[in-house]
Amino acid sequence: MVAKRKWILVLLIVILAGCSSTRIVSEVQLIHSLGLDLEDQKMKGAAITHIYGKEKTQVELLETKSSNLFTILPDFNAITPSQVELGQLRSVIVGRKYAENGVETLVHTLCRDPAIGFRLQLAVAEPKALTILKGMRHMQVPFFISDSVAQNIKTLNMPKTNLHIFLFHLYGEGRDPYLPYFVMHNDRVKLDGVALFRDDKFVHRINSKESFLLKIMVEKAKSGQIPFEVTINNRKESGLLKNLHSHAVFDLNTTKPIPSIMIKLTVNGQIKDYSKWLQLSDPQVLHQMEKELSSYLQKEATSFVKHLQKLEVDPVGFGDFVRSRSTSWNYSHFKKIYPQIKIAVTASIKLEQTGE
């Protein structure tokens, strides 16, 4: 009986092994980062890959032109001796012009490929994706985009983002998607703010300060920092406020034909470096600093929200919030009244761990 079970087990292993598709790393080229640009209505593709040799591994940049998105991968295979695979694809970056023309077809294609995970990082490049990938090849860092975004989400001002989140924002009524924005700076690739979309088209880039404001509005953030300048005892003080924990509470008033929204921002923060004359160990001075910082953050957040309304983009998801609180909802109507909605912001900052 035991011998019979052993033979059955061996037979199952043989069957399962025969059903698998084997890929040997040294015999394929794994694409880690894919770049797409649009020039004269033609598609230009670039890819960062690894070539695994006997003695060393080399980062290579592939380039091709194509009439459409769907022939990019076959075109890569036509110029490489090894088969190109997407199983290790970590990031897809598109040039600004490509993003301005819309990315819906691209994300459709990506989400239908079973070899691509939903944690894939999407990004926008200024001016071209090819420029960014050339910078990555020069640095010999094939995962720079995905690693840089992950690090900035964890420690700095980048809101959480990946393919899954982008799809949710793109197809969820009442919000617009956003992506990391990369540029070249002193021959190095740099994450330089957030790209805002209206539907699937890129319309504007926001800087690091505005990225911080977006982050604390869309998630319970435990990271991020914002520069400030306030006046304490008739003396100007500038520095950097580090966020330790924050959350935003939204309130809706629908008593009038056009609703109004109140946002209450609460931030537990830290100021490590500040002038010696500023005695934060004094409870009165600390309280005054918290009051001035709260006023500063409120002013900056209010200005940021008005800027979003002027652009007619909604990365915060005000429309989704109104939809969740309304018995009747019409997205087309909301988009028409969105720039006119009164959105008020209040902020409360409590300083912790002042370094004294």
C-alpha positions in Angstrom: 0.0 0.0 0.0 2.9 2.4 0.9 4.7 1.5 -2.4 1.5 2.3 -4.3 1.1 5.7 -2.7 4.7 6.5 -3.6 4.1 5.7 -7.3 1.0 7.9 -7.3 3.0 10.7 -5.8 5.7 10.3 -8.4 3.1 10.3 -11.2 1.5 13.5 -9.9 4.9 15.3 -9.7 5.6 14.2 -13.3 2.2 15.5 -14.5 2.6 18.8 -12.7 6.1 19.3 -14.0 4.9 18.7 -17.5 2.2 21.3 -17.2 4.6 24.1 -16.1 6.2 26.6 -18.5 9.9 26.8 -17.6 11.9 30.0 -18.0 15.6 30.0 -17.3 16.9 33.4 -16.2 20.0 33.3 -18.3 18.0 32.6 -21.4 15.5 35.5 -21.2 15.6 39.2 -20.8 13.5 40.5 -18.0 12.1 44.0 -18.4 12.2 45.9 -15.1 11.1 49.3 -16.3 9.2 50.2 -19.4 9.0 53.7 -20.9 6.6 55.0 -23.5 6.7 58.2 -25.5 4.5 59.7 -28.3 6.2 61.5 -31.2 4.4 62.5 -34.4 1.6 60.0 -33.6 4.1 57.2 -33.4 4.9 55.1 -30.3 8.4 55.0 -29.0 9.2 52.3 -26.5 12.2 51.9 -24.2 12.9 49.3 -21.6 15.5 48.7 -18.9 16.5 45.0 -18.8 19.1 42.7 -17.2 21.5 40.6 -19.2 22.7 37.7 -17.0 26.2 36.7 -18.0 28.6 34.1 -16.6 30.8 36.6 -15.0 28.6 39.7 -14.4 25.1 41.1 -14.8 24.6 44.1 -17.1 21.8 46.7 -17.3 20.8 47.3 -20.9 18.5 49.8 -22.5 16.3 48.7 -25.4 14.6 51.1 -27.8 12.1 50.7 -30.5 9.4 52.5 -32.6 6.0 51.1 -33.2 2.7 52.1 -34.8 0.7 51.2 -31.6 1.1 50.0 -28.1 0.3 46.3 -28.7 3.3 45.7 -31.0 5.9 47.2 -28.6 6.8 43.8 -26.9 7.1 41.9 -30.3 9.3 44.7 -31.5 11.6 44.3 -28.5 11.8 40.6 -29.2 12.8 41.4 -32.8 15.9 43.2 -31.6 17.1 40.9 -28.8 18.7 37.4 -29.0 16.8 36.3 -25.9 13.0 36.3 -25.3 11.7 39.4 -23.6 9.6 38.7 -20.5 7.4 41.1 -18.3 7.3 38.9 -15.2 9.6 41.3 -13.3 8.1 44.5 -14.6 8.2 47.0 -11.6 7.4 50.3 -13.3 5.9 51.9 -16.4 6.7 55.5 -17.1 5.2 57.6 -19.8 6.3 60.9 -21.3 4.4 64.0 -20.6 3.0 64.2 -24.2 1.9 60.6 -24.0 0.1 61.3 -20.6 -1.6 64.4 -22.1 -3.1 62.2 -24.8 -4.6 59.8 -22.3 -3.4 56.5 -20.6 -6.6 54.5 -20.5 -5.6 52.1 -23.3 -2.2 51.5 -21.5 -3.7 50.7 -18.1 -6.3 48.4 -19.8 -3.5 46.5 -21.5 -1.4 46.3 -18.2 -4.3 45.1 -16.0 -5.2 42.3 -18.5 -1.7 40.8 -18.5 -1.5 38.0 -15.9 2.3 38.4 -15.7 1.9 42.0 -14.3 1.0 42.6 -10.7 -1.3 45.4 -9.5 1.5 46.8 -7.3 3.2 48.0 -10.5 4.2 51.6 -10.3 3.1 54.0 -12.9 4.7 57.4 -13.4 4.9 60.5 -15.7 8.3 61.8 -17.1 9.3 65.3 -18.0 10.0 65.7 -20.9 10.3 62.0 -22.1 10.3 58.6 -20.6 13.4 57.7 -22.7 15.3 60.5 -20.9 14.5 59.0 -17.5 15.4 55.4 -18.6 18.7 56.6 -20.0 19.4 58.2 -16.6 18.6 54.9 -14.9 20.9 53.0 -17.2 23.7 55.5 -16.5 23.2 55.0 -12.7 22.9 51.2 -13.2 19.8 51.1 -11.0 17.1 49.2 -12.9 14.5 49.5 -10.1 15.0 53.2 -9.4 11.5 54.3 -10.2 9.7 51.7 -8.1 12.2 52.0 -5.2 12.1 55.8 -5.2 8.3 55.9 -5.2 8.1 53.3 -2.4 10.7 55.3 -0.3 8.9 58.6 -0.8 5.5 57.0 0.1 7.0 55.6 3.3 9.1 58.6 4.5 8.2 61.7 2.5 5.3 63.4 0.6 4.2 60.9 -2.0 0.6 59.7 -1.5 0.1 55.9 -1.8 -0.1 54.9 -5.5 0.3 51.9 -7.8 -1.6 50.4 -10.7 -4.4 49.1 -8.5 -5.0 52.6 -6.8 -4.8 54.3 -10.2 -7.5 52.1 -11.6 -9.7 52.7 -8.6 -9.4 56.5 -9.0 -9.8 56.3 -12.7 -13.0 54.3 -12.8 -14.5 55.4 -9.4 -17.0 58.2 -9.9 -16.1 61.3 -8.0 -12.3 61.3 -8.0 -9.4 61.8 -10.4 -6.1 59.8 -10.4 -2.6 61.0 -9.8 0.9 59.6 -10.4 4.6 60.3 -9.4 6.3 62.9 -11.6 10.0 62.3 -12.6 12.5 64.7 -14.1 16.3 64.8 -14.7 18.3 66.9 -12.3 22.1 67.3 -12.5 22.3 64.0 -14.6 20.3 62.1 -12.0 16.7 60.9 -12.0 14.6 62.9 -9.5 11.0 62.4 -8.2 9.6 66.0 -8.5 6.1 66.1 -7.3 2.8 64.6 -8.4 1.1 64.5 -11.8 -2.6 65.3 -11.7 -5.1 63.8 -14.2 -8.5 64.8 -15.3 -10.1 61.4 -16.2 -7.1 59.6 -17.9 -5.3 62.7 -19.2 -2.5 64.5 -17.5 -3.2 68.2 -16.8 -0.9 69.6 -14.1 2.1 68.9 -11.9 2.0 69.8 -8.2 5.2 70.4 -6.2 6.4 68.7 -3.0 4.6 71.1 -0.6 1.3 70.5 -2.5 2.0 66.8 -2.5 2.2 66.9 1.3 -1.2 68.6 1.4 -2.7 66.1 -0.9 -1.3 63.2 1.1 -2.7 64.3 4.5 -6.1 64.8 2.8 -6.4 61.4 1.1 -4.9 59.1 3.8 -4.0 58.8 7.4 -0.4 59.7 6.9 2.5 58.9 9.2 5.2 60.7 7.2 5.8 63.8 5.1 7.2 67.2 5.7 6.4 70.8 4.8 8.6 74.0 5.0 7.0 76.8 6.9 7.6 80.5 7.8 5.8 82.0 10.8 6.1 85.0 13.0 6.7 84.4 16.8 7.1 87.4 19.1 7.5 89.7 16.1 10.4 87.6 14.8 10.2 85.5 11.7 11.0 81.8 12.1 11.3 79.3 9.2 11.9 75.6 9.3 10.5 72.2 8.4 7.5 70.6 10.0 7.6 66.8 10.0 4.4 64.9 10.2 4.2 62.1 12.7 0.6 61.3 12.3 -2.3 63.1 10.6 -5.9 62.6 9.6 -8.6 64.5 7.8 -12.3 64.7 8.7 -14.8 65.8 6.0 -18.3 67.3 6.7 -21.0 68.0 4.1 -23.7 70.7 4.2 -26.5 70.2 1.6 -28.9 72.8 2.8 -28.2 74.9 -0.3 -28.5 73.9 -4.0 -24.7 73.9 -4.2 -23.3 71.9 -1.3 -20.4 73.0 0.9 -17.6 71.0 2.5 -15.7 71.4 5.6 -12.2 69.8 6.0 -10.7 69.4 9.5 -7.0 68.6 9.4 -5.3 67.3 12.5 -1.5 66.9 12.5 0.8 65.6 15.2 4.1 67.0 14.2 7.7 67.6 15.1 10.2 70.5 14.6 13.8 69.3 15.2 15.8 72.3 13.9 14.9 75.8 15.0 16.5 79.0 16.2 18.1 79.1 19.6 16.0 82.1 20.6 12.8 80.0 20.2 12.3 78.4 23.5 9.8 75.6 22.8 10.3 74.2 26.2 8.2 77.2 27.4 4.6 76.0 27.3 3.4 79.5 26.3 5.9 79.7 23.3 5.0 76.2 22.3 1.3 77.0 22.3 1.9 80.1 20.2 4.0 78.1 17.7 1.3 75.5 17.4 -1.3 78.3 16.8 0.9 80.0 14.1 1.6 76.7 12.4 -2.0 75.7 12.4 -2.9 79.0 10.8 -0.1 78.6 8.2 -1.2 75.0 7.3 -4.9 76.2 7.0 -3.9 79.0 4.7 -1.8 76.7 2.5 -4.4 73.9 2.3 -7.2 76.4 1.5 -5.1 77.8 -1.4 -4.3 74.3 -2.6 -8.0 73.3 -2.7 -9.0 76.4 -4.6 -6.2 75.6 -7.1 -7.6 72.2 -7.6 -11.1 73.6 -8.2 -9.7 76.1 -10.8 -8.0 73.2 -12.6 -11.2 71.2 -12.4 -9.4 68.2 -11.1 -10.4 66.2 -8.0 -7.6 64.0 -6.7 -8.9 64.4 -3.1 -12.2 62.7 -4.0 -14.6 65.5 -3.0 -17.1 64.1 -5.5 -16.9 60.6 -4.1 -17.5 62.1 -0.6 -20.6 64.0 -1.8 -21.8 60.8 -3.6 -21.5 58.8 -0.4 -23.6 61.3 1.6 -26.3 62.0 -1.1 -29.5 60.2 -1.8 -29.4 61.3 -5.5 -26.1 61.6 -7.3 -25.2 62.8 -10.8 -21.6 62.9 -11.7 -22.0 65.1 -14.7 -23.9 67.6 -12.5 -21.2 67.5 -9.8 -18.4 68.2 -12.3 -20.3 71.3 -13.4 -20.7 72.7 -9.9 -17.3 71.5 -8.5 -15.5 74.8 -9.1 -18.3 76.7 -7.3 -18.4 74.4 -4.2 -17.4 76.2 -1.0 -14.7 74.1 0.6 -13.4 75.5 3.9 -10.4 74.1 5.7 -9.4 74.2 9.4 -6.1 72.9 10.7 -4.9 71.9 14.2 -1.3 71.1 14.8 0.1 69.6 18.0 3.9 69.6 18.4 5.6 66.6 19.9 9.2 65.6 20.5 10.6 69.1 20.1 14.1 67.9 20.8 14.5 69.5 24.2 
